[in-house]
C-alpha cells in the first residue's frame, strides 16, 4: 500500500510537471515578446498568459482527481472487504479455541436461564421434588391443548425457580414422582406427554381449588395423596 501511494504521488508530480513544461514551452515566444510591448499591453498579455496557465493546470488537476477518486473508492472497498474477511477469519480462529467455546456455551446457558426465569411468574404451579427438582407449568385451556413446561431445573436452578415462584405467589406443590417424571420427559416450552395427562389434571384441579380458596375462602383444599404417574415415565 505504501508503494502504491508512492507511485501515485510520483505520477501526479510527473503529470503536473509535464503540463507545466509543455505550457512554458508553448508560451515561451509570448513571454519573450512581452519585453518589446508597451507596459499596458504587456500587463494585459501577461494576465492572459497567467489565466491561461491557471486554466491548463486546473484542468490537469481535475483530470488527476477524476482518475484518483474512483481508484480511492475501489481501494477503500477492497480494504473494507479484506478487513471484514480478516474479522471473520479472526472470529473463526477465536471461536475455535476450547476456552472460548466453553465461555460462549456458558453465556448461552445464562441467557437461556434468565429467559426461563422470566416465565416462572406466569406459571400456574411449580411442582417440586421437593428440593432437587422443580418444574413450572402453565395451562391456558383456550389456547393450549395441554399444559406446557415454562421452566425446569435441578439443584440450584430448582431452588431459584422455587424462590421466584414464592415471590410471585405461584403455588408450590410437592409431588416428587410427578416432578421427576415431568422433568425427564418434557422439554422447555413443550406440552407434557399424554402419559402424564391424568396426573397433571389431578395437580391442576388442586391448584384451581387452591386459587378459589384464596379468592373466596371456604374449606382448605387437600392435595392429592398420590398422583397417577405411569411406571414407564417414572424416574428415580
N, C-alpha and C positions, 0 to 999 in steps of 0.2 A: 504493500500500500504506500509506503514511503517512497519507493522507486517510482511508482505511478504518479505521485504528486510532483516529484522532481521533474519527470518527463513533461508533465503538463505545464509546469512553470517555465521550463526551457522552451517549449513550443510557443507559449504566449510571448515570451521575450523575442523569439525569432520572428514571429508574425508581426509584432509591433515594430521591431527593428527593421524588418524588410519593408513595411509600409512607410516608415519614416525615411529610409534611404531612397525608396522609389519616389516619394514626394519631393525630397530635396533635389534629386536628380532631374525630375520633371520641371521643377521651378527654378533651377539654377540660373537660367538665362534671365528670367524676370527679376530675380534677386540682384544679379549683377547690374541689370539695366536700371534699377531704381536710383543709382547714384547719378545717372545722367538726366533724371527728370526733375521738374520743379518740385519744391517741397510739398505743396498741396497735393499734386498729382502722385508724388512718391508715397505720401501718407495714405492716400486713398487706395493705391495699388497694394501697399504693404498690408493694410487692413483686409483687403480682399484675399491676399495670399494667406494671411493668418486664419481667416474664416474658412477658407477652402481646406487648409491643412487640418483645422479642428474637425471639419466635417468628415474628412477622409479617416482621421484617427478614430473618431467616434464610431464611424461605420465599421472600422476594423474591430473595435471593442465589442460592438453589437454582434458581429459575426462570431467572435470568440465566445460571447455569452450564449448564443444560440447553439453552439457546439457543446459548451461546457455544462449548461444546465441539464439537458437530457442525460448527459453522462453522469452527472452527480446524482440525479434521480435513480438512474439504473443502478449505480454503485450503492446507493442507500438501500434500495430494495434488496439487492444481493446481500449486503451486510446484515440487514434485518432478518432475511431468510436464514443466513448462516447462524445468526445469534439464536433464533428460535430453534434451529436444529441442534445447536450446542446445548441449549437449555433442556431440550427433550433427551438428548444423549446423557446429560448430567443427571437428569431425573431418573432415567433408566438405570444408570450406574449406581446412583444413590439408593434407589428403591430396591435394588438387587441385594443390598447388604443385609445380612440376617438381623442385625440390631435395629436397622431402620424398618424392616418388615415387621418386626416384633412391636416396635413403637406404633406403627400405623394400625396394626391389629388392635393394640390396646386402646388407641384413640377411638377406633370404630366401636369397640365394645362399650367404652364410656359414653359415647354419643347415643348408642342404641339403648343403654341402660337409663340414661336421663330421659330419653323419649318415652321409654316404657313407664318410668315412674310418673310421668305426667298423666298417664292414663289411669293410674290407680284411683284417684279421687272420683273418677267417672264409673267405677265398678259398682256392681250391686252387692257383691260379697267377696270376701277373701277367705278361702278355705286353707287351713294350716295343718301342719304335721303333728304337733304344734310348733316346734322350734326349727326343724331342719328344712322344711319345705313350706312354701306359700304360693298360692295361685289365686289371681284376681279374675273374677268372671263378670261379664256384663251381658244382659239379655234384654232386647227390645222386641217383643213379640210382633210388633207391626213391621219391623224391618229385618229381622233375623229369623232364619229357620231353626236355629238352635243357639244356645249361649256360646259366646266366644271367650277365649283367654286373652285378656288385655295385658297381663303381667304375670310373670312367674320367676321363681328363683329359689335358691337353696342357701342355707347358712347365712352369711352376711347380707346377701341380696334379699333373702326371705325376711330377715329382720328389718331391713329398710322398707320393704313392702308393708309389713305389719305396722311399722311406725307411721308411714304416710296414711295408711288406711285409718288408723286410730285418730290421727289428726283431722281427718275429714269425715269422721262419723260413718265410715264404711263398716258394716258388720264383719266381725272376725268370728269364724266358726271353726272349731277344732274337729277335724274328721281325717285322721291320719291315713287310713286306707284310701279314701277318696282323693285326698290331696296328692298322694303319690301317684295314683292312677291317672289323674288329670295331668300332672307334671310330666310323666314319662310317655304319655300317649297323645299329647296335643301340643302343637307349636303355637307360638305367639300369633295373635290375630286370626287364629283358625277356630272353627267350630269344634266343640267336643265330639268325640266319636259316638256313633249310635249306641255302642255298648254301654255308655255312661249316661244315656238319656234319663233312665229311671232314677239313678242315684242323684243326679243333678236336679231332677224335678223335685225329689224329696228335699234337697238343700234349699232350692228357691222357694218352695212352699213355706218352709220355716222362715226364710228371710222376709217374705212378704207378710207373714203373720207378725213377725217382729216389728216390721215397719208400721203395720196397722196399730200394734200395741203402743208404739212410741207416739203415734199421732192421736190416737183416740182413747188409749187406756184400756182397761179391762184385764182379763186374765193374762198372766205372763205365758207366752208360748213355750213349749218344751221342744228342744231339738230332737231329731230322730235318734233313737238308741243305736240303730245300725243302718248303714246305707247299703243299698243293693248293688254292690260292685261285683261284676262277674269275675271269676277266678282268672280268666285269660288276660284281663287287663290290670290285675293287681300287681304291685311291685313292692318287694321288700326293701 
